Structures are given as C-alpha cells and as structure tokens.
Amino acid sequence: MATTVPVQDAITGNEKLRDLTEPLHALAQFYRALNGRDIALMEQNWDNTGQAAMDNPLGGIKRGWAEIKPVYERLFGVDGSYHFEFYDYTLHQFADIFYVVGRERGRVSARNQELEMKIRTTRVFRFDGSRWRQVHHHGSIDDPQLLAKYRDLVR
C-alpha cells in the first residue's frame, strides 16, 4: 500500500495489531509502545542489529538500539502525561523497505507545564523476513521555543 495523497486519519497506537507484516500495523505498534511507555514493545518494534539510527529532538543522532533505548527511557520516565499521534502522512513501500513522511501532534503535561507538540516526522522500516522493524526515525520541531521547552521538560 502506497499513498500519494496525505492521510489525515491519525495513527494513535490504539489500532488492532493483527499482522506485523502489514506496514500500518508496525507503525501502530510503535505508537502503542510510545504512548503506553512500553520499552519491551518499543524494542520489538526497532531493528536490533546495530543498523538502526535515530535523529530526534530529545536525543540528537543515536545509532543502534543501545543508544536509542535511553532516549525512550528518558521520555517514559517523565513524571506527567503525554500522548502523540501520527497524521498527514504518506506511505511509500518497496520490496523490503517502507517509509512514512508526516506529522506528529501531541500534548506533554509535566511539572505544571503543558506543551502542544508539533513535530515533522519520517520513519523507515525494513522487512526482516518475518515482520517490519523500524530502522530510522527523524523528527524536527520547527519552533525553537517549543523545542527548548520540550527538551527542558524531558531532561
């Protein structure tokens, strides 16, 4: 399944995960792990071969699951609440790679602060012979003040 018109229906992680050979199910699994603060599920979603790379607002460039995992642990440890969803995306699929380009929106509430998050996001998944695993994530926050507040909140 490839899309050329951006999909507005949000992926939240609440979708049924029937078949991780389906790209949207692997993407939904990521958001389930993220919003559920489930590090074991997050580890299942990411490629663990050392080929994975992430470049996001909280961690900068990280390579391999051993470097990526602590970034999620830091977010999962926030004393407060958060929720993210993925929307306004296109999906591009090839033989053993698919990627999605879109936007994340969300809310982070902690330490008497509430942030409305807006993040440009790209995620790349590789088929490992049995299921899709995430091999790359890039996220950018355009608003420098929002970026500074987010980093401070999730330190």
C-alpha positions as CSV (number, residue, x, y, z in Angstrom):
1,M,0.0,0.0,0.0
2,A,1.5,3.3,-1.0
3,T,-0.2,6.7,-0.6
4,T,0.3,9.8,-2.6
5,V,-2.5,11.9,-1.0
6,P,-1.6,12.6,2.6
7,V,-3.7,10.5,5.0
8,Q,-5.4,12.6,7.7
9,D,-6.7,9.7,9.9
10,A,-4.3,9.6,12.9
11,I,-2.3,6.5,13.9
12,T,-2.5,6.5,17.7
13,G,-1.4,3.1,18.8
14,N,-5.0,2.1,19.7
15,E,-5.4,0.3,16.4
16,K,-5.7,-3.5,16.3
17,L,-2.3,-5.1,15.7
18,R,-3.3,-8.2,13.7
19,D,-0.4,-8.6,11.3
20,L,3.1,-7.0,11.7
21,T,3.8,-7.9,8.1
22,E,1.4,-5.0,7.3
23,P,3.2,-1.6,7.3
24,L,0.4,0.3,9.1
25,H,0.3,-2.4,11.9
26,A,4.1,-2.0,12.5
27,L,3.6,1.8,12.6
28,A,0.7,1.5,15.0
29,Q,2.8,-0.8,17.2
30,F,5.4,2.0,17.5
31,Y,2.7,4.4,18.8
32,R,1.3,1.8,21.1
33,A,4.8,1.4,22.7
34,L,5.4,5.1,22.8
35,N,2.1,6.1,24.3
36,G,2.0,3.1,26.6
37,R,5.6,3.7,27.8
38,D,6.3,0.1,27.0
39,I,10.1,-0.3,26.5
40,A,9.8,-4.0,25.7
41,L,7.3,-3.4,22.9
42,M,9.5,-0.5,21.7
43,E,12.5,-2.8,21.5
44,Q,10.4,-5.3,19.5
45,N,9.5,-2.5,17.1
46,W,13.0,-1.3,16.4
47,D,15.7,-3.2,14.5
48,N,18.3,-4.6,16.9
49,T,21.1,-5.3,14.5
50,G,23.0,-2.1,15.1
51,Q,21.8,-0.7,11.8
52,A,19.1,1.4,13.3
53,A,19.6,5.2,13.5
54,M,17.5,8.0,15.1
55,D,17.8,11.7,14.9
56,N,15.2,13.4,17.1
57,P,14.7,16.5,19.2
58,L,15.5,14.7,22.5
59,G,18.5,12.7,21.6
60,G,20.2,14.1,18.6
61,I,21.8,11.3,16.4
62,K,21.8,7.9,18.0
63,R,23.0,4.7,16.3
64,G,22.0,1.2,17.3
65,W,19.3,0.2,19.8
66,A,21.8,0.5,22.7
67,E,22.0,4.3,22.1
68,I,18.3,4.7,21.1
69,K,16.8,2.9,24.1
70,P,17.9,5.5,26.7
71,V,16.2,8.3,24.8
72,Y,12.9,6.5,25.1
73,E,13.6,5.6,28.7
74,R,14.1,9.3,29.5
75,L,10.7,10.1,27.8
76,F,9.0,7.2,29.5
77,G,10.3,8.4,32.9
78,V,8.6,11.8,32.6
79,D,6.6,12.5,35.8
80,G,3.5,13.6,34.0
81,S,1.5,12.6,30.9
82,Y,1.9,12.7,27.2
83,H,0.3,11.4,24.1
84,F,1.4,11.5,20.5
85,E,-0.3,10.6,17.2
86,F,0.9,10.5,13.6
87,Y,-1.2,12.1,10.8
88,D,-0.9,14.0,7.5
89,Y,1.3,11.2,6.2
90,T,2.2,9.5,3.0
91,L,3.4,5.9,2.9
92,H,6.0,4.7,0.4
93,Q,6.7,1.0,0.1
94,F,9.3,-1.0,-1.8
95,A,10.3,-4.7,-1.7
96,D,11.8,-4.8,1.9
97,I,11.6,-1.1,2.9
98,F,8.7,1.3,3.7
99,Y,8.8,4.8,5.0
100,V,6.3,7.3,6.1
101,V,6.6,11.1,6.0
102,G,4.2,13.1,8.0
103,R,3.5,15.0,11.2
104,E,3.2,14.1,14.9
105,R,0.9,16.1,17.2
106,G,0.6,15.6,20.8
107,R,0.5,17.0,24.3
108,V,3.0,16.8,27.1
109,S,2.0,17.7,30.6
110,A,4.6,17.7,33.4
111,R,5.9,20.0,36.2
112,N,2.9,22.4,35.9
113,Q,3.6,22.9,32.2
114,E,1.6,21.8,29.2
115,L,3.0,21.7,25.7
116,E,1.2,21.3,22.4
117,M,3.6,19.3,20.3
118,K,4.1,19.7,16.5
119,I,6.8,17.5,15.0
120,R,7.7,16.8,11.4
121,T,8.4,13.1,11.3
122,T,9.9,10.4,9.0
123,R,10.1,6.8,9.9
124,V,11.7,4.0,7.9
125,F,11.0,0.3,8.4
126,R,12.8,-2.8,6.9
127,F,11.2,-6.2,6.5
128,D,13.4,-8.7,8.3
129,G,11.8,-11.8,6.7
130,S,9.0,-12.1,9.2
131,R,7.9,-8.6,10.1
132,W,8.6,-4.9,9.7
133,R,11.2,-3.3,12.1
134,Q,12.0,0.3,12.4
135,V,15.5,1.2,11.2
136,H,15.3,5.0,11.2
137,H,13.4,7.9,12.7
138,H,13.9,11.6,12.1
139,G,11.9,14.2,13.9
140,S,12.1,18.0,13.8
141,I,10.4,20.7,15.8
142,D,10.3,24.0,13.8
143,D,9.5,26.3,16.7
144,P,12.8,26.9,18.6
145,Q,10.9,28.0,21.8
146,L,8.8,24.8,21.8
147,L,11.9,22.7,21.2
148,A,13.7,24.3,24.2
149,K,10.7,23.8,26.5
150,Y,10.3,20.2,25.3
151,R,13.9,19.4,26.0
152,D,13.7,21.1,29.4
153,L,10.6,19.2,30.3
154,V,12.0,15.8,29.3
155,R,15.5,16.2,30.7
